[in-house]
Amino acid sequence: MARDKEKDDLLFNCSQKHEVDYVAGLYNDSDGVRKLLKEKCASNIIYHSTHKKVYELINKELGYVIPE
């Protein structure tokens, strides 16, 4: 699945399950990404982060390429 690049500048909403599922679904290891997102949401690391920043964090933490 390709990412919706129009969302890149929008804030990622940790309280919306569909947002977590959407981002996790962009990666082959969706369970691993979902776990990382939940951890970072719980610790407020990605609070007020854009979708682009979330993709960059996934790249930094897990080494996964940012989806096209």
C-alpha positions in Angstrom: 0.0 0.0 0.0 1.3 3.5 -0.8 1.1 6.2 1.7 -1.1 9.2 1.4 1.5 12.0 0.9 -1.2 14.6 1.6 -1.1 13.5 5.2 2.6 14.0 5.6 2.2 17.5 7.1 -0.8 16.5 9.2 -0.4 15.6 12.9 -0.4 11.9 13.7 -3.2 11.2 16.2 -2.2 8.5 18.7 -5.7 8.3 20.1 -7.1 7.2 16.7 -6.7 3.4 16.2 -7.3 3.8 12.4 -4.2 6.2 12.3 -2.0 3.6 14.0 -3.4 0.8 11.8 -2.9 2.9 8.6 0.7 3.7 9.3 1.5 0.1 10.5 -0.2 -1.3 7.4 2.3 0.5 5.2 5.1 -1.8 6.4 5.7 -5.6 6.0 6.3 -5.8 9.7 3.0 -4.2 10.7 3.0 -5.8 14.1 6.5 -4.4 14.9 5.6 -1.0 13.7 2.3 -1.0 15.6 4.2 -1.9 18.8 6.7 0.9 18.3 3.9 3.4 17.6 2.1 2.4 20.8 5.3 2.7 22.8 6.1 6.1 21.4 2.5 7.3 21.8 2.4 6.1 25.5 5.6 8.0 26.2 4.5 11.1 24.2 7.5 10.9 22.0 5.4 11.4 18.9 2.8 13.7 20.5 2.3 16.6 18.0 4.4 14.9 15.4 3.5 15.0 11.7 3.0 11.8 9.8 6.4 12.5 8.0 8.1 12.7 11.4 6.5 9.4 12.4 7.8 7.7 9.2 11.3 9.2 9.9 11.2 7.8 13.5 10.2 4.3 12.2 13.2 4.6 9.8 15.5 5.6 12.6 14.3 3.1 15.2 13.5 0.1 13.0 15.5 0.8 9.9 12.5 0.5 7.5 12.5 2.6 4.4 9.9 5.4 4.3 7.0 4.1 2.1 6.5 5.8 -1.2 
